[in-house]
């Protein structure tokens, strides 16, 4: 009888040692970025703003056509983000921009950039 009890205890202990307890998984923090694109039809400029920065792009004749199709707009957005990352921009004052562009940028913007 003692042998059965000891055997049961040993089996229970070995099972407990191989069974994971309190597994804690680590979670990476969420990383998000939000860029807002706006086509200003009055000036034919594309405005991209993120956080407190606003980037203004003057569109070429072909880009003015492309902006009206889904695939063209997507291609332009990728192109503009690439140009923003390349730091090919110049800071300008809010007052030097057209009213419709200032409105498209929003009211919480602190820095305005024209992008080459």
C-alpha positions in Angstrom: 0.0 0.0 0.0 2.8 2.4 0.9 4.4 1.6 -2.5 1.2 2.6 -4.4 1.1 5.9 -2.4 4.7 6.7 -3.0 4.4 5.8 -6.7 1.3 8.0 -7.0 3.1 10.9 -5.3 6.2 10.5 -7.6 4.0 10.4 -10.7 2.2 13.5 -9.5 5.4 15.3 -8.9 6.9 14.4 -12.2 3.7 15.6 -14.0 3.8 18.9 -12.1 7.4 19.4 -13.0 6.7 19.0 -16.8 3.5 21.0 -16.9 4.1 24.7 -17.4 2.7 26.9 -14.7 2.0 30.7 -14.8 3.4 31.1 -18.3 3.7 34.9 -18.8 3.8 36.1 -22.4 5.3 39.4 -23.1 3.4 41.7 -25.3 5.1 44.2 -27.6 3.6 47.7 -27.2 1.4 48.9 -30.0 3.0 51.2 -32.4 0.8 53.4 -34.6 1.3 56.3 -36.9 -1.4 58.3 -38.5 -0.8 60.4 -41.6 -3.8 62.4 -43.0 -3.9 63.2 -46.7 -6.0 66.0 -48.2 -6.2 67.1 -51.8 -6.9 70.8 -52.0 -8.8 71.2 -55.2 -8.6 75.1 -55.1 -4.8 75.2 -55.2 -4.2 71.7 -56.6 -1.9 70.8 -53.7 -1.7 67.8 -51.6 -1.5 68.3 -47.9 -0.2 65.6 -45.5 -0.2 66.1 -41.8 1.0 64.1 -38.9 1.0 65.1 -35.3 1.9 68.8 -35.4 3.6 68.9 -38.8 2.0 69.7 -42.1 3.7 68.9 -45.4 2.5 70.7 -48.6 3.1 69.2 -52.1 2.6 71.0 -55.4 1.2 68.5 -57.9 2.4 68.1 -61.4 -0.2 68.0 -64.3 0.0 64.1 -64.3 -0.4 64.0 -60.5 -3.5 66.2 -60.7 -5.0 63.4 -62.9 -3.7 60.5 -60.7 -5.1 61.9 -57.5 -8.6 61.2 -58.8 -8.1 57.4 -59.1 -7.7 54.9 -56.3 -4.4 53.4 -57.6 -3.1 56.9 -58.5 -3.9 58.3 -55.1 -2.2 55.3 -53.3 0.9 55.7 -55.5 1.0 59.4 -54.7 0.7 58.7 -50.9 3.6 56.3 -51.0 5.7 58.7 -53.0 4.9 61.6 -50.6 5.8 59.5 -47.5 9.1 58.6 -49.2 9.8 62.2 -49.9 8.9 63.2 -46.3 11.3 60.5 -44.9 14.1 61.8 -47.2 13.8 65.2 -45.4 13.4 67.0 -48.7 11.3 69.8 -47.2 11.6 73.4 -46.3 9.9 75.1 -43.4 7.6 78.0 -44.2 5.4 80.3 -42.2 1.6 79.7 -41.8 0.9 83.2 -43.2 2.7 82.4 -46.4 0.2 79.6 -47.3 -3.1 79.9 -49.0 -6.2 79.9 -46.7 -7.5 76.6 -48.1 -4.1 75.0 -47.5 -4.0 76.3 -43.9 -7.5 75.0 -43.3 -6.5 71.6 -44.8 -3.5 71.4 -42.4 -5.7 71.9 -39.4 -5.5 74.2 -36.3 -3.1 72.3 -34.1 -0.2 72.4 -36.6 3.0 74.0 -35.4 5.3 73.4 -38.3 4.6 73.9 -42.1 6.8 72.4 -44.7 6.8 72.6 -48.5 8.2 69.5 -50.1 10.4 69.5 -53.2 
